[in-house]
Amino acid sequence: MKAVTGALLVLTIGCGATTRPAENRAPSESEMAPFKRIVIDADGPQDIWCKAFGDLNGDGLVDLIVGGHESRGMVWYENPTWTRHTIDGEHLFSTDVELADMDGDGLPDVIAIRADANLVWYRNPEWTAHVIGEGRLHDIEVADFDGDGKMEIVGRNQGEFGDSGATLFLYEQASASPWVRESFPIPDGEGLRAADINSNDRIDIVVNGRWYQNTGRFLGANAWREHHYTDTWTHPNTFIDVGDINGDGRAAIVLSPAELEGQRYRISWFEATGDPTSGVWTEHVIDPDVEAVHHFVGLADFDLDGHLDVATAEMEQGEDPDEVKVYLNRGNGADWRKQVIDTRGSHSMRIMDIDGSGAPDLFGANWRGNEVSLWVNQAR
């Protein structure tokens, strides 16, 4: 498929707001990040709501994991033949799955939200299921938040479809079993990311409009210090990523509007111009008008020019065309070139280097349907 490109008007929203046009030219062929789409399973689990990746069998290659919400459970695909293996063929799955070593044996285990409202981890390689807790969730993140050598989990639900996303849940291993759960209130909505925001080697938590500073403790009163990073972005349902977009050495936050179809909003990144714990950040608009079905946003250097670009995708229930696209960053986060790499849509995509080429690739599947695809980056 031929790439569609275009230059974008870039807006900066904050104190002393400015409006500035990007350089008025589309990227040349040499500036593009060329992608080749590969269907690795045309008949996978039905309605693939969750995806993950990692080296499950220890051969040094990146394998792929998907879970179906309607049928065929959760499976993994073995790189490079894409042989399909079953993790759980009995249950259905919801919108997030992560990989982490939960029992300290050196193997990545699978942590998933099941459709039966259970948060579960599966022990690699026999895939024995261990229930962590009950309750409906939409997003989870897994990390050693308190530095004790064991993995903790944070999760939230979404704020649409009769649900509430106004609570963040924290799960800590007291031992292999049981788990201790605590919670605290957050702004209602959708979206969750774990990242070190203030460069102190502690993993913080980002949601729509707020980030929560890790004080060194995972549970207990005042373990997480709330910071309000924007008062210009008001759309509650987001997809979130974190990275250094303008090369200033600081973490920036990028948001896309994830719900609801028919609504319109924008894609933006947020810059902490000084201390990230002090005051709201400056919003920089990447694309000022998109449908609110961009249920993925991610950062990687797709064109290998040394600057983080923004990948995003529209779910297929939105207006056609359902774009999978990359906004190429021309160097300082103020000039973006839109490159459409597909018009068939995707949902909750993942970024990884699937072939060891050094160029980041994309992995995804639509919210409806059962086709599992890779978009392999040909940049070298």
WOWOSUL-V570843 format. One record per helix or strand. SS is the DSSP state (H for helix, E for strand). FROM is the first residue (numbers start at 1). TO is the last residue. If there is no record, write none. Layout:
{{SS:FROM:TO} {SS:FROM:TO}}
This chain:
{{E:4:7} {E:9:13} {E:18:21} {H:29:31} {E:35:41} {E:46:54} {E:63:71} {E:74:78} {E:83:88} {E:93:100} {E:109:114} {E:118:123} {E:128:134} {E:139:143} {E:152:156} {E:167:173} {E:179:185} {E:190:190} {E:193:195} {E:204:207} {E:210:214} {E:224:228} {E:237:243} {E:252:257} {E:264:271} {E:282:291} {E:297:300} {E:309:313} {E:322:322} {E:324:329} {E:336:342} {E:344:344} {E:347:352} {E:361:365} {E:372:377}}
